[in-house]
Amino acid sequence: MGELYLHNLTNFVDTLGCKTFIETGTGRGTGLLHASRYNFSKLYSIEYVKELFDECKEKFSNDSRIELLHDDSINGLKHILEELSDEPVLFWLDAHFPGADFRFNSYDHLADQPELHKPLKFEIKLISDYRKNCKDVFIIDDLHIYEDGPFELKNEAFRMKYGESGINFIEEAFGETHDFVRDYRHQGFLILTPK
């Protein structure tokens, strides 16, 4: 469950020109609600868990800018990315452990399917393949899964069980084109802005 509301998106929209918002992992819609308060012309959100998708479909039915997709993040992203122009996009990537934060299943659910369980590596690869030389912005949730740091909310047992070995895959995809900022609030965010 991501805390996008901790981020002021004004600079990304007004200064960096992000008019499209794409979220992986809708959850109960808190990130989407926060993003909808900004001047995005189009907002997409992808949710794998049917009950959460249905809840948000009703919750956001009055905002014509919002398109919800009931799919896994990889297939949902493919669908969206094929339709996008080269205009900058703000990506909010938070599809780890579908449904677990909301007690629909455990954190081990789908562990045998890494593209569903912790899809970030697959999402980054897909976006970098489709969005070469684009001036996109990324806010990536749950940095604590990928590296140690002075996070506000630390859970060493969780990190030991579910942790990954760094963000090399993000650096390889966007290191030449983006600046990286680590934000240690909550469970950590990695923010990428174009150089």
N, C-alpha and C positions, 0 to 999 in steps of 0.2 A: 504494500500500500504506500504509494509515493506521496510526498509532500510538495507538490509543485507550488502550492500556495505560499511557500517560503520564498519564492522567487518573484521579483518584480520583472515583468516581461516587457515593460514599456520600451526599453532600449532596443530589445530584439525586434520589436514591431516597428517602432518609429525611426530608429537610426539605422538598423541593419536591414530593414525592409522585408522582414518575414511577414507575409500576408497569409500564409498557410500554416496550420498547426497539425501535426501528426503525432498521435499518442499510441503506444503499444501498451495494452493492459489498462482498460477503462476502470476496472474495479467498480466501486459505487459512484464513480463520476466526479470525485472531488477535484482531480486535475483538470478534467474537461470543463467543469464549472468555473474554475479559476481562469482558464484560458479563454472561456467565452466572454469574460468581462473586458477583454482587450479587443482591439480593432482588427481581428483576423477576418479575412473575407471567406475563408473556408476552414472548417475544423473536422478532422477525421479521427476516429478512435476505434481501436480494434480490441475486442474482448473475446476470449476463448470460452469462458464459462457461460452457458446459456442463461442461467438464472440472473447473473449480473448484467448480461447484455439486455435481457428483457426489462429489467428494472430501469436501466439507463435509457432504453428506447422510449419508455414512457416519460421519464424525467425530462428528457431533452426534446420532446416531440414538437415544442413550439419554436424552436430555433432552426430556421431553414438553412443556416450556415453549417449545421452539424450533420455529418454522415457517420453512422455507427456501422461497424462490420462485425458480424459474428463469425469469427474465424481465428486460426492461430496467427501469430504475428507475422510469420514469414509469408504465408499466402495472402494475408491482408495487405501487407506492405507491397507485395508484387502487384496486386490489383491497383493500389493507389499510385505507386511509382510510375506505372505505365502511362498514367493519365496526366502527370505533372508537367508544367513548363519548367524553365530554368530559373524562375524566380525563387529567391531564398525561402526556405522552409525552416520552421522551428520544430525539431523532433524532440519529443519527451518519451524516452525509452524506459519502460518500467513493467516489462512483461514476465519478470521472474516468478516462478512457482505459481502458476495460474490458480486462482481461487483460494490458496492456502491462508492468506491474511484474513480472509472472510469466512474461514472454517468450512469451506465446501469440500476440502480434502486436506491431506497432510502435505508438509513440505517435501516429502519423498514421492508424492504422486507424480507420475510421468518421468521419474528419474532415469528410466531406461530409454527415454526419448529426449536427448539433450536439446534438440531444436524447439521443444515445447517447455521443458523443465527450466532451463536457463538459456533463453534464445539470443542473448545479446551478441555473441560472436557471429551468429548467423544473420542477425539484423544488420550489424555493421558491415559485414561482407556484401550483403545485398544492396544496401544503400550506397556503399562506395562504388559498386559496379554500375548502378543506375545514375548516380549523381556526380560524375566526374566533373571537376572544376566548378561546382556550384558553391555558392556562398551561404550554405546552410549553417544553422546553429543547432547544437545538441545539448540537451540536459539529460544526463544519464543518472538514473537513481541507483541506490544500493552499491556505492563504491566499495563499501566494507566487504563485499563478496570477493572483490578482486585484489585488494591490497590492504595492508595494515595502515592505521593512522589514528590521529586523536579525535575520533568520532564522538559526538555527544552521546549516542546510544551504542554501546559496545556489547557484544555478546560473543565472547571467545569460543564458547562451545559451538555456536552456530557457525562461526568462521572456520573452526576446525573441521566441521562436518561438511559444509557446503562451499567453502572458500575455493577460489580459483587462484591461479598463479600469475597475477599481474594483468596489465592492460596493453601488452605488446601488440595485440591484434588491433587495438584502436589506434595506437601510435603508427603502426604500419599502414593503416588505411588513411589516416588523416593528419599524421604528424607534419607533413610538408605543407599542408594547406591551412591548418588550423592552430590556434593557440589553445592550450589546455590550462584550465583552472580547477583546482580541487577545492571543494567546499565541504568542510567537515561537520556541518550541522546535521542533526539527526543521524542517519546511517550513511551519510556521505553522498555527494553528487560530483560528477565530473562534467564540466561545462566546456564545450568546444565552440569557439567563435572563429570566423574566417580571419586569416592574417591580412 
